[in-house]
Amino acid sequence: MLKAIVAAKNQNSCDAIADIVTDCGFLAVKTANTGLQVREQFTYTDYELMVLYPPLEDEFGLELVADIAKNSNVAVIIISKNEIAEEIQQKLAFCGAFVLPRPINKAMLTHAIRYVMIVREQAIKLKAANADLLQKINDLKLIDRAKCVLIEVLKLSESQAHRYIQKQAMDQRLPQTEIAKNILKTYEL
């Protein structure tokens, strides 16, 4: 179920934007008028989309976007005055917020929502791939440390140490990383 939050000072603006977001397939759409309300909502729920129409009652909203984008995978659309749209885009480029200059219409907002959701999915996939690669690098470092210990303590060659870890993993039906951890526990001081 796709969840969205719409934040604007004016409740009529919130409701109009929420209707468009709902038409885009979001089943749970919350509205808020303050940055505090938005922050509270994010403590209870993970949202896929946030549409911000600044300023809010208690803050302009750029710090809000930066805080939330840093701690979640939310796609953000900011509906801004045309005169300051470029400035806002530059300030929030690091968090991937999409700034939509006013005036807007339903078709523009619908296309922007679809676009940021596609970009969000790609970003999530890239983060996952990056995490997998980092884990593989850490696993290789662990195995290499275990090989170095085997070379130093048991006076094996690099290929013998490599083969030893592989054979132990096959014989014990464990991943090479577990064998490497056991070797390090056994031989490291």
Helices and strands as residue ranges (DSSP letters): E 3-8, H 11-23, E 28-32, H 35-44, E 49-53, H 62-71, E 75-80, G 82-84, H 85-91, G 93-95, E 98-101, H 106-154, H 158-172, H 176-187
